[in-house]
Amino acid sequence: MLGEELRLITDAPHDLLMLDGTLTLPIIYFNQALNRAPDTDRLRCAREFLENCSIYLEAYLTILRSERSDKHFVALPKYSTRREIGRELGWPESYDDRGMLTMLLNSGELTKPRLLEHPRDGEGNVTWHLNTQRLPATVKPQAAELADEIVSALRPLRVFYYKPQDWLPALRVEVSASVASNPHRLATVVQGIKHQMATPSMLEPYPIYLADRTVKALARAVPAFRQVTTQQISERYEGDIGEVFFAMHGYRSEAGR
């Protein structure tokens, strides 16, 4: 699902493209999939991932580099435990960057982009990695090359905080180094975010707000999907039809009423 989301966003025609989450989230999920998918190739989703993993990794690399001047990829995580600014300024560990900057920044102000904080080993080396050793031979060479490029592209990522309006909290914005180092591209990102947050009823940019509302609304459709699926299985099932209804019965309440 995440791989298809990255493919979709790289193909979108817009000049500002927003991800709901951090730019480092895909490497975590992709690494989990690379480790487990070869053991579950009987599942269709695992086969789809193994066949298209190079395409997904290439889309991820495109987002991390953000080299095209007509496409600006940004990540807007709602919360992060990283404390780039707090550590730089010597704030206590209990002080959260977003919470503090929500109080300190005025409307329209933003912090200077700085390097994203990465996990490191005891010697200070960045520990991001993608395990491509278990991939099929048909996709392994290309995937391994992309994996190395992705790890390299993660290191120069930048982060800044921006407060578009008085009624909004400070937003954590993660961008590529190519965007952060170019004032014109950075201005496109900042103005684009501001124009997508024009009403106090939304505490995040409109595209992310709309996607969040859409996903939450899907829960109401689950009973209908289950009913259609149960009917289709019942038409083909040769045993006791009661077994179908029992197997397709939800184990959790659909609503609190």
C-alpha positions as CSV (number, residue, x, y, z in Angstrom):
1,M,0.0,0.0,0.0
2,L,2.8,2.4,0.9
3,G,4.6,1.6,-2.3
4,E,1.5,2.4,-4.4
5,E,1.1,5.6,-2.5
6,L,4.6,6.7,-3.4
7,R,4.0,5.8,-7.0
8,L,0.8,7.8,-7.0
9,I,2.4,10.9,-5.5
10,T,5.4,10.9,-7.9
11,D,3.0,10.7,-10.9
12,A,0.8,13.5,-9.6
13,P,0.9,16.7,-11.8
14,H,1.0,19.2,-8.9
15,D,3.9,21.4,-7.9
16,L,3.5,20.8,-4.2
17,L,3.0,17.2,-3.1
18,M,2.4,16.4,0.6
19,L,3.0,13.2,2.5
20,D,1.2,12.5,5.7
21,G,4.1,11.3,7.8
22,T,7.8,11.5,8.0
23,L,10.1,11.0,5.0
24,T,11.9,8.2,6.9
25,L,8.8,6.1,7.4
26,P,8.9,4.3,4.0
27,I,12.4,2.9,4.7
28,I,11.2,1.3,7.9
29,Y,8.2,-0.3,6.3
30,F,10.1,-1.3,3.2
31,N,12.7,-3.0,5.3
32,Q,10.1,-5.0,7.1
33,A,8.5,-6.1,3.8
34,L,11.9,-7.0,2.3
35,N,12.6,-9.3,5.3
36,R,9.2,-11.0,5.4
37,A,7.8,-11.0,1.9
38,P,10.1,-13.8,0.6
39,D,8.7,-16.1,3.4
40,T,5.1,-15.4,2.5
41,D,5.1,-15.4,-1.3
42,R,1.9,-17.5,-1.3
43,L,0.1,-14.2,-0.5
44,R,-0.8,-12.0,-3.4
45,C,0.3,-8.8,-1.6
46,A,3.7,-10.3,-1.0
47,R,4.1,-11.3,-4.7
48,E,3.0,-7.8,-5.8
49,F,5.6,-6.3,-3.5
50,L,8.4,-8.6,-4.7
51,E,7.5,-7.9,-8.3
52,N,7.3,-4.2,-8.0
53,C,9.8,-3.4,-5.2
54,S,12.2,-1.8,-7.6
55,I,9.5,0.6,-8.8
56,Y,8.5,1.4,-5.2
57,L,12.1,2.1,-4.2
58,E,12.6,4.2,-7.3
59,A,9.6,6.3,-6.4
60,Y,10.9,6.7,-2.9
61,L,14.3,7.9,-4.2
62,T,12.6,10.4,-6.4
63,I,10.8,11.9,-3.4
64,L,13.9,12.0,-1.3
65,R,15.9,13.8,-4.0
66,S,13.1,16.1,-5.2
67,E,15.3,17.2,-8.1
68,R,12.6,18.6,-10.4
69,S,11.9,22.3,-10.0
70,D,8.3,21.8,-10.9
71,K,7.7,19.2,-8.2
72,H,8.2,19.8,-4.5
73,F,7.8,16.8,-2.2
74,V,7.2,17.6,1.5
75,A,6.4,15.4,4.5
76,L,4.2,16.7,7.3
77,P,4.3,14.3,10.3
78,K,1.7,15.2,13.0
79,Y,4.2,14.2,15.7
80,S,7.8,13.3,15.9
81,T,10.1,12.3,18.8
82,R,13.0,14.0,17.1
83,R,14.3,17.2,18.7
84,E,16.7,18.8,16.3
85,I,16.0,22.3,17.6
86,G,15.7,21.4,21.2
87,R,19.1,19.6,21.3
88,E,20.7,22.5,19.4
89,L,19.4,25.1,21.8
90,G,19.9,22.9,24.9
91,W,16.2,22.6,25.9
92,P,15.3,20.0,28.5
93,E,14.5,16.5,27.2
94,S,10.9,17.0,28.2
95,Y,10.5,20.0,25.9
96,D,8.9,19.1,22.6
97,D,10.0,21.0,19.5
98,R,6.6,21.4,18.0
99,G,5.0,22.4,21.3
100,M,7.7,25.0,22.1
101,L,7.7,26.5,18.6
102,T,4.0,26.7,18.6
103,M,4.3,29.2,21.4
104,L,7.5,30.9,20.2
105,L,6.7,31.5,16.5
106,N,4.5,34.3,15.3
107,S,2.2,33.9,12.3
108,G,4.2,33.6,9.1
109,E,7.5,32.8,10.8
110,L,9.6,29.7,10.2
111,T,12.8,28.2,11.5
112,K,15.9,27.8,9.4
113,P,16.1,24.4,7.7
114,R,18.5,22.1,9.5
115,L,19.6,18.5,9.1
116,L,17.1,15.9,10.0
117,E,18.0,13.8,13.1
118,H,18.9,10.2,12.2
119,P,19.4,7.0,14.3
120,R,23.1,6.4,14.8
121,D,25.3,3.6,16.2
122,G,27.9,3.9,19.0
123,E,30.4,5.4,16.6
124,G,28.1,8.0,15.2
125,N,27.3,6.4,11.9
126,V,23.8,6.6,10.4
127,T,22.2,3.2,10.8
128,W,19.6,3.3,8.0
129,H,19.7,0.2,5.7
130,L,17.5,-1.9,3.4
131,N,18.0,-5.6,3.3
132,T,17.8,-6.7,-0.3
133,Q,19.7,-10.0,0.1
134,R,16.6,-12.2,0.0
135,L,15.0,-10.7,-3.1
136,P,14.6,-12.8,-6.2
137,A,17.6,-12.7,-8.6
138,T,15.5,-10.9,-11.2
139,V,15.0,-7.8,-9.1
140,K,17.9,-8.0,-6.6
141,P,20.6,-6.1,-8.5
142,Q,18.5,-3.1,-9.3
143,A,16.9,-3.0,-5.9
144,A,20.3,-3.2,-4.2
145,E,21.6,-0.3,-6.2
146,L,18.4,1.8,-5.3
147,A,18.8,0.8,-1.7
148,D,22.3,2.3,-1.5
149,E,21.1,5.5,-3.2
150,I,18.1,5.8,-0.8
151,V,20.4,5.5,2.3
152,S,22.6,8.2,0.8
153,A,19.6,10.4,0.0
154,L,18.3,10.2,3.5
155,R,21.4,11.8,5.1
156,P,21.0,15.4,3.8
157,L,17.3,15.7,4.5
158,R,16.2,19.0,6.1
159,V,13.5,19.9,8.5
160,F,12.0,23.2,9.5
161,Y,9.0,24.4,11.5
162,Y,6.5,26.8,10.1
163,K,3.5,28.6,11.7
164,P,1.1,29.7,8.9
165,Q,-1.6,31.4,11.0
166,D,-2.1,32.5,14.5
167,W,-4.7,29.8,15.2
168,L,-2.5,27.0,14.0
169,P,0.2,25.0,15.8
170,A,3.7,25.0,14.3
171,L,4.0,22.5,11.5
172,R,7.0,20.1,11.2
173,V,8.0,20.2,7.5
174,E,10.6,17.7,6.1
175,V,12.1,18.4,2.7
176,S,15.0,17.4,0.5
177,A,18.3,19.3,0.6
178,S,17.7,20.5,-3.0
179,V,14.5,22.2,-1.9
180,A,15.8,23.6,1.4
181,S,18.9,25.1,-0.2
182,N,17.0,26.9,-3.0
183,P,15.1,30.1,-1.7
184,H,12.7,30.0,-4.6
185,R,11.7,26.4,-4.2
186,L,11.5,26.8,-0.4
187,A,9.2,29.8,-0.9
188,T,7.0,27.7,-3.1
189,V,6.6,25.1,-0.4
190,V,5.9,27.7,2.4
191,Q,3.4,29.7,0.3
192,G,1.7,26.4,-0.9
193,I,1.3,25.2,2.7
194,K,-0.1,28.6,3.8
195,H,-2.7,28.7,1.0
196,Q,-3.9,25.2,2.0
197,M,-4.6,26.3,5.6
198,A,-7.0,29.1,5.3
199,T,-9.7,28.2,7.8
200,P,-9.5,27.6,11.6
201,S,-11.6,24.4,11.3
202,M,-8.5,22.5,9.9
203,L,-5.3,22.1,11.8
204,E,-3.4,20.6,8.9
205,P,-3.1,21.4,5.1
206,Y,-6.4,20.7,3.2
207,P,-5.1,17.7,1.1
208,I,-4.0,15.9,4.2
209,Y,-7.1,16.8,6.1
210,L,-9.3,15.6,3.2
211,A,-7.3,12.3,3.0
212,D,-7.7,11.8,6.7
213,R,-11.4,12.3,6.6
214,T,-11.8,10.0,3.6
215,V,-9.9,7.1,5.3
216,K,-12.0,7.5,8.5
217,A,-15.2,7.5,6.5
218,L,-14.2,4.1,4.9
219,A,-15.0,2.4,8.2
220,R,-18.7,2.9,7.6
221,A,-18.4,1.0,4.3
222,V,-16.9,-2.2,5.9
223,P,-20.3,-3.8,6.7
224,A,-21.4,-3.3,3.1
225,F,-18.2,-4.9,1.8
226,R,-18.6,-7.8,4.1
227,Q,-22.2,-8.4,3.0
228,V,-21.3,-8.4,-0.7
229,T,-18.3,-10.7,-0.1
230,T,-20.4,-13.1,2.0
231,Q,-23.0,-13.3,-0.7
232,Q,-20.4,-14.0,-3.4
233,I,-18.8,-16.7,-1.3
234,S,-22.1,-18.3,-0.5
235,E,-23.0,-18.6,-4.1
236,R,-19.9,-20.8,-4.7
237,Y,-19.7,-22.6,-1.4
238,E,-20.8,-26.3,-1.6
239,G,-20.9,-27.0,2.1
240,D,-23.2,-25.7,4.9
241,I,-23.9,-22.1,4.1
242,G,-24.1,-21.3,7.8
243,E,-20.3,-21.8,7.9
244,V,-19.8,-19.0,5.5
245,F,-21.8,-16.5,7.6
246,F,-20.0,-17.7,10.8
247,A,-16.6,-17.3,9.2
248,M,-17.4,-13.8,7.8
249,H,-18.9,-12.5,11.0
250,G,-17.1,-9.6,12.5
251,Y,-15.4,-10.2,15.9
252,R,-15.5,-6.6,16.8
253,S,-18.5,-4.2,17.1
254,E,-18.7,-1.9,14.1
255,A,-19.9,1.0,16.2
256,G,-20.3,1.9,19.8
257,R,-24.1,2.0,19.6
